[in-house]
């Protein structure tokens, strides 16, 4: 039971490391454009709102809405999707003036929910305390998904390692005895069970993850939505590949079994990148292939190490180890090269700039994982040296001085055990990493139009005026937009739009400000404030030959 205790201890320690830093997963798709622009003020109410994300998204039914300034939902039905763009219709008869809030919750291409909200204004900004944003993911769900991903990685390791060694490097003497086969087979079945458990748990948790519920809030509708999505199809494919691979591993050897297992393994491995970050990157073909190589190399390296420390180094005879270990050492070295190459390619695509390795959580996790991997490689170099010593038949040089009373196999077993433990922690870091927004998304998000303006709504018996001055500063570089409506919010054609600005405290008389009439109900022109102070801005608006009214507001100029 030594190997059982070892694997259990490594997995428990890695899970503790995994759960410790977990926080609700960040959204991986970000808004790159909206029409109207976020935070902007427009003259006329739009018939729809368009939101463009950094990658394709999937709708969560009932989770996208537009709310009017008075708190009334004005969404005119389910949004439509066109690639990465989402178009939200608005009810034509219900478009009052003021600030509108858009709330959304969708699922990005890498299976992570994206929730949030933004606002825009019609005429001028207003205050709406009932603004809503997307629901945050339940902490229990995010932890459960991270654990499910870790179980999948751990299961892949426990399945691939013993399978590879039993097919090509296992001593015939051990293969001919039930005792020699039982341990590795138990490890393979354990790995297959963990993969299946992780996949099923991932499918179950993805439903409340998308809808914003708790771990037990999965519904039949939600599960159906998950199963027909790319995420669900990828996990279903993983389960099918697993169901085919396990019988191939336990049946009696036949011609072509190695090729069949290789094809099934490739089909199962590719389901991981198809349900994660790689498929949503700018270069999906490159990142999917790189992640496939990365995963395969990890499973071969770590799985082989666990099999070595749990079985071969304890049961194989020294003469058998002198043949097996050099071959395994070359395999492990190739796996490490592939592991590093696959990781570097993914980092180059997922990280937008070198500085983001330090400034983003995704980059910081990559650096932490790199440091851990460097330590693992240092320990691995010790094991590789010991393998060469063992192949020579004795412990010589610095290894003999380090452990003068220990046999080479004993010291090798200890170094490999340390390597396994550290690599399991790297797996835990990977499980957290795939739940973190890639650095490439930083900087893609569309900026919010900052309200560095003065805006106000003024009323008279014949019209309502909503105006905005941007920016508000001393000098001539100020622009005024004025929109004239009926009290019900319908635009009124205007015949004259006059504006004056006076500074009574300094004795400055009203200064005429030139205005142009655009779109019948829209006045536009520059406003000059020669000096700071409390300026009185008057609007004289004529809507017909006989209908005219003047309204005013005080504007503080810094």
C-alpha positions as CSV (number, residue, x, y, z in Angstrom):
1,X,0.0,0.0,0.0
2,X,3.0,2.3,-0.1
3,X,2.2,3.6,-3.5
4,X,-1.4,4.2,-2.5
5,X,-0.3,6.4,0.4
6,X,2.1,8.2,-1.8
7,X,-0.5,9.1,-4.4
8,X,-3.1,10.0,-1.8
9,X,-0.7,12.3,0.0
10,X,0.4,14.0,-3.2
11,X,-3.2,14.5,-4.4
12,X,-4.4,15.8,-1.0
13,X,-1.5,18.3,-0.7
14,X,-2.2,19.5,-4.3
15,X,-5.9,19.9,-3.6
16,X,-5.1,22.0,-0.5
17,X,-2.8,24.2,-2.7
18,X,-5.6,24.3,-5.3
19,X,-8.5,25.3,-3.1
20,X,-6.5,27.9,-1.0
21,X,-6.2,30.7,-3.6
22,X,-9.5,30.1,-5.5
23,X,-11.7,33.1,-6.1
24,X,-14.7,33.4,-8.3
25,X,-13.5,32.9,-11.9
26,X,-13.0,36.0,-13.9
27,X,-14.7,36.4,-17.2
28,X,-12.6,35.4,-20.1
29,X,-14.4,37.3,-22.9
30,X,-14.4,41.1,-22.5
31,X,-16.4,43.8,-24.2
32,X,-14.5,45.4,-27.1
33,X,-17.3,47.6,-28.4
34,X,-20.8,48.7,-27.7
35,X,-23.4,50.7,-29.7
36,X,-24.3,53.1,-28.1
37,X,-20.8,53.4,-26.5
38,X,-20.6,52.7,-22.8
39,X,-21.2,55.8,-20.7
40,X,-22.1,57.9,-23.8
41,X,-25.0,60.3,-24.3
42,X,-27.0,60.0,-27.5
43,X,-29.6,62.3,-28.9
44,X,-32.2,59.7,-30.0
45,X,-33.2,56.4,-28.3
46,X,-31.7,53.4,-30.3
47,X,-33.9,50.6,-31.4
48,X,-31.3,48.1,-30.2
49,X,-28.1,47.7,-28.3
50,X,-25.1,45.9,-29.9
51,X,-22.4,44.4,-27.7
52,X,-19.3,43.0,-29.3
53,X,-17.0,40.7,-27.2
54,X,-13.4,39.7,-27.7
55,X,-14.5,36.1,-28.6
56,X,-17.7,34.3,-29.6
57,X,-20.2,33.8,-26.8
58,X,-23.3,31.7,-26.1
59,X,-26.5,33.2,-24.7
60,X,-27.8,32.3,-21.2
61,X,-31.7,32.4,-21.6
62,X,-33.3,35.2,-19.6
63,X,-30.0,36.7,-18.5
64,X,-29.8,39.6,-20.9
65,X,-31.9,42.8,-20.4
66,X,-32.1,46.5,-20.9
67,X,-33.6,48.6,-18.1
68,X,-35.0,52.1,-18.6
69,X,-34.3,55.1,-16.4
70,X,-37.5,54.4,-14.3
71,X,-36.4,50.8,-13.7
72,X,-38.8,49.3,-16.3
73,X,-37.3,46.4,-18.5
74,X,-37.5,47.5,-22.1
75,X,-35.9,44.4,-23.7
76,X,-37.8,43.5,-26.8
77,X,-37.2,39.7,-26.8
78,X,-34.2,37.4,-26.8
79,X,-31.0,38.8,-28.2
80,X,-29.5,37.5,-31.5
81,X,-25.8,36.5,-31.9
82,X,-23.6,37.0,-34.9
83,X,-20.2,35.6,-34.1
84,X,-18.8,37.7,-31.2
85,X,-21.6,40.4,-31.5
86,X,-24.9,40.3,-29.5
87,X,-27.8,42.5,-30.6
88,X,-30.4,43.3,-27.9
89,X,-33.8,44.6,-29.3
90,X,-35.6,47.4,-27.4
91,X,-39.3,47.9,-27.2
92,X,-40.2,50.8,-29.5
93,X,-43.0,52.3,-27.4
94,X,-41.0,52.5,-24.1
95,X,-37.9,54.6,-24.6
96,X,-38.0,57.5,-22.0
97,X,-35.2,60.0,-21.7
98,X,-32.3,59.4,-19.2
99,X,-29.8,56.7,-18.4
100,X,-30.3,53.1,-19.5
101,X,-28.6,50.1,-17.9
102,X,-27.7,47.0,-19.9
103,X,-27.2,43.8,-17.9
104,X,-25.9,40.6,-19.5
105,X,-24.7,37.1,-18.7
106,X,-23.3,34.9,-21.5
107,X,-20.9,32.0,-21.8
108,X,-17.6,32.7,-23.6
109,X,-16.0,30.4,-26.1
110,X,-13.7,28.9,-23.4
111,X,-16.8,27.8,-21.4
112,X,-16.5,30.5,-18.7
113,X,-19.6,32.7,-17.9
114,X,-19.3,36.5,-18.5
115,X,-21.5,38.7,-16.4
116,X,-21.7,42.4,-16.2
117,X,-23.4,45.6,-17.1
118,X,-22.9,49.1,-18.5
119,X,-25.0,52.2,-19.2
120,X,-25.7,54.8,-21.8
121,X,-28.0,57.8,-21.8
122,X,-30.6,59.3,-24.1
123,X,-30.6,63.1,-24.0
124,X,-28.8,63.5,-20.7
125,X,-27.7,61.4,-17.8
126,X,-30.1,60.6,-15.0
127,X,-29.8,58.7,-11.7
128,X,-31.1,55.2,-11.5
129,X,-30.4,53.4,-8.2
130,X,-31.9,50.1,-9.4
131,X,-29.1,49.4,-12.0
132,X,-28.3,45.8,-12.4
133,X,-25.2,43.8,-13.4
134,X,-24.5,40.2,-14.2
135,X,-24.7,37.6,-11.5
136,X,-21.4,36.5,-9.9
137,X,-20.5,32.9,-10.0
138,X,-21.2,31.0,-6.8
139,X,-17.9,30.3,-4.9
140,X,-18.8,26.7,-4.3
141,X,-19.3,26.2,-8.0
142,X,-16.0,27.8,-8.9
143,X,-14.2,25.7,-6.4
144,X,-16.0,22.6,-7.6
145,X,-15.0,23.3,-11.2
146,X,-11.4,23.8,-10.2
147,X,-11.4,20.5,-8.3
148,X,-13.1,18.7,-11.3
149,X,-10.4,20.0,-13.6
150,X,-7.7,18.8,-11.2
151,X,-9.3,15.4,-10.9
152,X,-9.2,15.2,-14.7
153,X,-5.5,16.1,-14.8
154,X,-4.7,13.7,-12.0
155,X,-6.7,10.9,-13.6
156,X,-5.0,11.4,-16.9
157,X,-1.6,11.1,-15.2
158,X,-2.6,7.9,-13.3
159,X,-4.0,6.4,-16.5
160,X,-1.3,7.2,-19.0
161,X,1.8,6.5,-16.9
162,X,1.3,2.9,-16.0
163,X,-0.3,2.2,-19.4
164,X,2.7,3.4,-21.2
165,X,5.2,1.5,-19.1
166,X,3.2,-1.7,-19.0
167,X,2.9,-1.7,-22.8
168,X,6.6,-1.1,-23.6
169,X,8.9,-1.2,-20.5
170,X,7.4,-3.6,-18.0
171,X,9.6,-6.6,-17.2
172,X,8.1,-9.9,-18.6
173,X,8.8,-11.5,-15.3
174,X,6.3,-9.1,-13.6
175,X,3.8,-9.3,-16.5
176,X,3.5,-13.1,-16.0
177,X,2.4,-12.8,-12.4
178,X,-1.0,-11.4,-11.1
179,X,0.9,-9.6,-8.4
180,X,3.2,-7.9,-10.9
181,X,0.2,-6.6,-12.9
182,X,-2.3,-5.8,-10.2
183,X,-0.9,-2.6,-8.9
184,X,-0.5,-0.8,-12.2
185,X,-3.9,-1.9,-13.3
186,X,-5.5,-0.6,-10.1
187,X,-3.7,2.7,-10.8
188,X,-5.0,2.8,-14.4
189,X,-8.6,2.1,-13.2
190,X,-8.3,4.8,-10.6
191,X,-7.1,7.2,-13.2
192,X,-10.0,6.3,-15.5
193,X,-12.4,6.7,-12.7
194,X,-11.0,10.2,-11.8
195,X,-11.3,11.3,-15.4
196,X,-14.9,10.1,-15.6
197,X,-15.7,11.8,-12.3
198,X,-14.1,15.0,-13.3
199,X,-15.9,15.1,-16.6
200,X,-19.3,14.3,-15.1
201,X,-18.8,16.8,-12.3
202,X,-17.7,19.4,-14.9
203,X,-20.9,18.9,-16.9
204,X,-23.1,19.1,-13.8
205,X,-21.4,22.2,-12.4
206,X,-21.3,24.0,-15.8
207,X,-25.1,24.5,-15.7
208,X,-25.2,26.6,-12.5
209,X,-21.9,28.2,-13.4
210,X,-23.5,29.6,-16.5
211,X,-26.8,30.6,-14.9
212,X,-25.3,31.9,-11.6
213,X,-26.7,29.3,-9.2
214,X,-25.3,27.1,-6.5
215,X,-23.8,23.6,-6.9
216,X,-27.2,21.9,-6.5
217,X,-29.1,24.3,-8.7
218,X,-28.5,22.4,-12.0
219,X,-31.8,22.0,-13.9
220,X,-32.8,19.8,-16.8
221,X,-32.9,22.8,-19.1
222,X,-29.5,24.0,-18.0
223,X,-27.9,20.6,-18.4
224,X,-29.4,20.2,-21.9
225,X,-27.9,23.6,-22.8
226,X,-24.6,22.4,-21.5
227,X,-24.6,19.1,-23.4
228,X,-25.3,20.7,-26.8
229,X,-22.6,23.3,-26.3
230,X,-19.0,22.9,-27.3
231,X,-18.0,22.3,-23.6
232,X,-20.6,19.5,-23.2
233,X,-19.7,17.8,-26.5
234,X,-16.0,17.9,-25.6
235,X,-16.6,16.3,-22.2
236,X,-18.9,13.7,-23.8
237,X,-16.2,12.9,-26.3
238,X,-13.8,12.5,-23.4
239,X,-16.1,9.9,-21.8
240,X,-16.5,8.0,-25.0
241,X,-12.7,7.9,-25.6
242,X,-12.3,6.6,-22.0
243,X,-14.9,3.9,-22.6
244,X,-13.0,2.7,-25.6
245,X,-9.5,3.0,-24.1
246,X,-10.0,1.0,-20.9
247,X,-11.1,-2.3,-22.7
248,X,-8.1,-1.9,-25.1
249,X,-5.8,-1.7,-22.1
250,X,-7.0,-4.9,-20.4
251,X,-7.6,-7.2,-23.3
252,X,-4.9,-9.6,-24.5
253,X,-2.4,-8.0,-26.8
254,X,-3.1,-8.0,-30.5
255,X,-1.6,-6.6,-33.6
256,X,-2.3,-2.9,-33.9
257,X,-3.3,-2.4,-30.3
258,X,-0.6,0.3,-29.8
259,X,-1.8,2.2,-32.8
260,X,-5.5,2.0,-31.7
261,X,-4.6,3.2,-28.2
262,X,-2.6,6.1,-29.7
263,X,-5.5,7.3,-31.8
264,X,-8.0,6.9,-28.9
265,X,-5.5,8.8,-26.6
266,X,-5.1,11.6,-29.1
267,X,-8.9,11.9,-29.4
268,X,-9.4,12.0,-25.7
269,X,-6.6,14.4,-25.0
270,X,-7.8,17.0,-27.6
271,X,-11.1,17.4,-25.6
272,X,-9.2,19.4,-22.9
273,X,-8.1,22.2,-25.2
274,X,-11.5,22.2,-27.0
275,X,-13.2,23.0,-23.7
276,X,-10.8,25.7,-22.5
277,X,-8.6,28.7,-23.3
278,X,-6.8,27.4,-26.4
279,X,-10.0,27.1,-28.6
280,X,-10.8,30.8,-27.9
281,X,-7.4,32.2,-28.6
282,X,-6.4,34.3,-31.6
283,X,-4.6,31.3,-33.1
284,X,-6.8,28.3,-32.1
285,X,-5.2,25.7,-34.3
286,X,-1.8,26.6,-32.9
287,X,-2.8,26.7,-29.2
288,X,-5.0,23.6,-29.4
289,X,-2.1,21.6,-30.8
290,X,0.3,23.2,-28.3
291,X,-2.0,22.3,-25.4
292,X,-2.4,18.8,-26.7
293,X,1.3,18.3,-26.7
294,X,1.6,20.0,-23.3
295,X,-1.0,17.6,-21.8
296,X,0.5,14.5,-23.3
297,X,4.0,15.3,-22.2
298,X,2.7,16.1,-18.6
299,X,0.8,12.8,-18.5
300,X,3.8,10.8,-19.8
301,X,6.4,12.4,-17.5
302,X,4.4,12.6,-14.2
303,X,2.5,9.4,-14.8
304,X,5.7,7.5,-15.5
305,X,7.4,9.0,-12.4
306,X,4.6,7.8,-10.2
307,X,4.7,4.3,-11.7
308,X,8.4,4.2,-11.2
309,X,8.4,5.2,-7.6
310,X,5.3,3.1,-6.7
311,X,6.2,-0.1,-8.5
312,X,9.3,-0.5,-10.7
313,X,11.9,0.8,-8.3
314,X,10.5,-1.5,-5.6
315,X,9.8,-4.7,-7.6
316,X,12.2,-4.7,-10.5
317,X,15.6,-6.4,-10.1
318,X,18.7,-4.3,-10.5
319,X,19.6,-5.9,-13.8
320,X,16.1,-5.1,-15.1
321,X,16.4,-1.5,-13.9
322,X,19.7,-1.1,-15.7
323,X,17.8,-1.7,-18.9
324,X,14.6,0.1,-18.1
325,X,15.8,3.3,-16.5
326,X,18.1,4.6,-19.3
327,X,15.2,4.2,-21.8
328,X,12.7,5.9,-19.4
329,X,15.2,8.7,-18.8
330,X,15.3,9.5,-22.6
331,X,11.5,9.4,-22.8
332,X,11.3,11.7,-19.8
333,X,13.8,14.1,-21.3
334,X,11.8,14.2,-24.6
335,X,8.5,14.7,-22.6
336,X,10.1,17.7,-20.7
337,X,11.2,19.3,-24.0
338,X,7.7,18.9,-25.4
339,X,6.2,20.2,-22.1
340,X,8.3,23.3,-22.2
341,X,7.7,23.9,-26.0
342,X,3.9,23.5,-25.7
343,X,3.9,25.9,-22.7
344,X,6.0,28.5,-24.3
345,X,3.8,28.6,-27.4
346,X,0.7,29.0,-25.3
347,X,2.3,31.8,-23.2
348,X,3.3,33.7,-26.4
349,X,-0.3,33.6,-27.6
350,X,-2.2,34.1,-24.3
351,X,0.0,36.8,-22.8
352,X,-0.2,40.1,-24.7
353,X,3.0,41.7,-23.4
354,X,6.0,40.8,-21.2
355,X,4.9,43.3,-18.6
356,X,1.6,41.3,-18.2
357,X,3.5,38.4,-16.7
358,X,3.9,40.7,-13.6
359,X,0.8,42.9,-13.8
360,X,-1.9,40.3,-14.4
361,X,-3.0,37.3,-12.2
362,X,-2.7,35.0,-15.2
363,X,0.9,36.1,-15.8
364,X,1.7,35.7,-12.1
365,X,0.4,32.2,-12.0
366,X,2.5,31.4,-15.1
367,X,5.6,32.7,-13.3
368,X,4.7,30.7,-10.2
369,X,4.2,27.6,-12.3
370,X,7.5,28.2,-14.1
371,X,9.4,28.5,-10.8
372,X,7.9,25.2,-9.6
373,X,8.8,23.5,-12.9
374,X,12.4,24.8,-12.6
375,X,12.7,23.2,-9.2
376,X,11.2,20.0,-10.5
377,X,13.7,20.0,-13.4
378,X,16.5,20.5,-10.9
379,X,15.4,17.4,-8.9
380,X,14.9,15.5,-12.2
381,X,18.6,16.2,-13.1
382,X,19.6,14.6,-9.9
383,X,17.5,11.5,-10.8
384,X,18.9,11.4,-14.3
385,X,22.5,11.4,-12.8
386,X,21.5,8.6,-10.5
387,X,20.1,6.6,-13.5
388,X,23.5,6.9,-15.2
389,X,25.3,5.8,-12.0
390,X,22.9,2.9,-11.7
391,X,23.5,1.9,-15.3
392,X,27.2,1.9,-14.6
393,X,26.6,-0.5,-11.7
394,X,27.5,1.6,-8.7
395,X,27.0,4.9,-7.0
396,X,30.1,7.0,-7.5
397,X,31.1,10.7,-7.4
398,X,29.0,13.2,-5.5
399,X,26.0,10.8,-5.2
400,X,28.1,8.4,-3.2
401,X,29.3,11.1,-1.0
402,X,25.8,12.4,-0.5
403,X,24.4,9.0,0.6
404,X,27.3,6.8,1.5
405,X,25.1,4.2,3.2
406,X,22.2,4.2,0.7
407,X,21.9,2.0,-2.3
408,X,21.5,3.8,-5.7
409,X,18.0,2.6,-6.1
410,X,17.0,3.8,-2.7
411,X,18.4,7.3,-3.3
412,X,16.8,7.3,-6.8
413,X,13.4,6.4,-5.3
414,X,13.6,9.3,-2.9
415,X,14.5,11.8,-5.5
416,X,11.7,10.6,-7.8
417,X,9.2,10.8,-4.9
418,X,10.2,14.5,-4.4
419,X,9.8,15.1,-8.1
420,X,6.3,13.5,-8.1
421,X,5.2,15.7,-5.2
422,X,6.4,18.9,-6.8
423,X,4.9,18.1,-10.1
424,X,1.5,17.4,-8.5
425,X,1.7,21.0,-7.1
426,X,2.4,22.2,-10.7
427,X,-0.8,20.3,-11.7
428,X,-2.7,22.2,-9.0
429,X,-1.4,25.5,-10.3
430,X,-2.6,24.5,-13.8
431,X,-6.1,23.8,-12.5
432,X,-6.2,27.3,-11.1
433,X,-4.6,28.8,-14.2
434,X,-7.4,27.5,-16.5
435,X,-9.9,29.3,-14.4
436,X,-8.2,32.7,-14.7
437,X,-8.7,35.3,-17.4
438,X,-5.8,35.1,-19.9
439,X,-3.6,38.2,-20.1
440,X,-4.5,38.7,-23.8
441,X,-7.9,39.9,-22.6
442,X,-6.4,42.7,-20.7
443,X,-6.4,45.9,-22.8
444,X,-9.0,44.5,-25.2
445,X,-11.9,45.9,-23.2
446,X,-13.6,48.9,-24.6
447,X,-13.1,52.1,-22.5
448,X,-16.0,53.6,-20.8
449,X,-16.8,57.2,-21.9
450,X,-16.0,59.2,-18.8
451,X,-18.6,61.6,-17.6
452,X,-16.3,64.6,-17.5
453,X,-19.3,66.8,-18.5
454,X,-22.0,69.0,-17.1
455,X,-25.5,67.7,-18.0
456,X,-28.9,68.7,-16.8
457,X,-32.6,68.5,-17.8
458,X,-34.5,71.7,-17.9
459,X,-38.3,72.0,-18.3
460,X,-40.6,74.7,-19.6
461,X,-44.3,74.8,-20.4
462,X,-43.7,73.9,-24.1
463,X,-40.6,71.7,-24.1
464,X,-38.0,69.7,-22.1
465,X,-34.4,70.4,-22.7
466,X,-31.6,68.0,-22.0
467,X,-28.2,69.4,-22.5
468,X,-24.5,68.4,-22.0
469,X,-21.4,70.6,-22.0
470,X,-18.1,68.7,-22.6
471,X,-15.6,69.4,-21.3
472,X,-16.2,72.1,-18.7
473,X,-13.1,74.2,-18.6
474,X,-11.8,77.7,-19.1
475,X,-11.4,78.8,-22.7
476,X,-13.1,78.1,-26.0
477,X,-12.7,74.3,-26.2
478,X,-16.1,73.5,-24.8
479,X,-18.9,71.8,-26.8
480,X,-22.6,72.0,-26.0
481,X,-25.2,69.5,-27.2
482,X,-28.9,70.2,-26.6
483,X,-31.8,68.0,-27.3
484,X,-35.4,69.2,-27.2
485,X,-38.3,66.9,-26.4
486,X,-42.0,66.9,-25.4
487,X,-42.6,65.9,-21.8
488,X,-43.4,62.4,-23.1
489,X,-39.9,62.1,-24.6
490,X,-40.7,62.7,-28.3
491,X,-38.3,65.0,-30.3
492,X,-39.7,68.4,-31.1
493,X,-38.6,70.2,-34.3
494,X,-37.0,73.6,-33.4
495,X,-36.8,76.8,-35.4
496,X,-34.4,78.8,-33.2
497,X,-31.8,77.7,-30.6
498,X,-30.0,80.6,-28.8
499,X,-27.5,80.3,-26.0
500,X,-25.9,82.9,-23.8
501,X,-23.4,82.6,-21.0
502,X,-22.9,85.3,-18.2
503,X,-20.8,85.6,-15.1
504,X,-22.7,87.9,-12.8
505,X,-20.1,87.7,-10.0
506,X,-17.5,89.3,-12.3
507,X,-19.9,91.7,-13.9
508,X,-19.8,89.9,-17.3
509,X,-22.9,90.4,-19.4
510,X,-24.4,87.6,-21.4
511,X,-22.2,86.4,-24.2
512,X,-23.9,84.9,-27.3
513,X,-22.8,81.4,-28.1
514,X,-23.2,80.4,-31.8
515,X,-25.4,77.3,-32.2
516,X,-26.4,75.2,-35.2
517,X,-29.6,73.1,-35.4
518,X,-29.0,69.5,-36.3
519,X,-31.6,66.8,-36.9
520,X,-34.4,69.3,-36.2
521,X,-34.4,68.8,-32.4
522,X,-30.6,68.8,-31.8
523,X,-28.6,72.0,-31.1
524,X,-24.8,72.0,-31.3
525,X,-22.1,74.6,-30.9
526,X,-19.0,75.8,-29.0
527,X,-19.3,77.5,-25.6
528,X,-16.7,80.0,-24.3
529,X,-15.9,80.5,-20.6
530,X,-13.3,83.3,-20.5
531,X,-12.6,82.8,-16.7
532,X,-13.6,80.4,-13.9
533,X,-16.7,80.9,-11.8
534,X,-20.4,80.2,-11.6
535,X,-21.7,80.9,-15.1
536,X,-25.4,81.3,-15.9
537,X,-26.2,79.6,-19.2
538,X,-29.5,80.6,-20.7
539,X,-31.3,78.7,-23.5
540,X,-34.0,80.5,-25.6
541,X,-35.7,77.9,-27.8
542,X,-38.5,78.6,-30.3
543,X,-40.5,75.7,-31.6
544,X,-43.0,77.6,-33.8
545,X,-43.8,81.1,-34.9
546,X,-45.4,81.9,-31.5
547,X,-44.1,79.2,-29.1
548,X,-40.9,80.3,-27.4
549,X,-39.5,79.8,-23.8
550,X,-36.2,80.5,-22.0
551,X,-34.6,78.2,-19.4
552,X,-31.3,78.5,-17.5
553,X,-28.8,76.6,-15.5
554,X,-25.7,77.5,-13.4
555,X,-22.5,75.9,-14.6
556,X,-19.4,75.8,-12.3
557,X,-16.2,76.3,-14.4
558,X,-13.0,75.4,-12.5
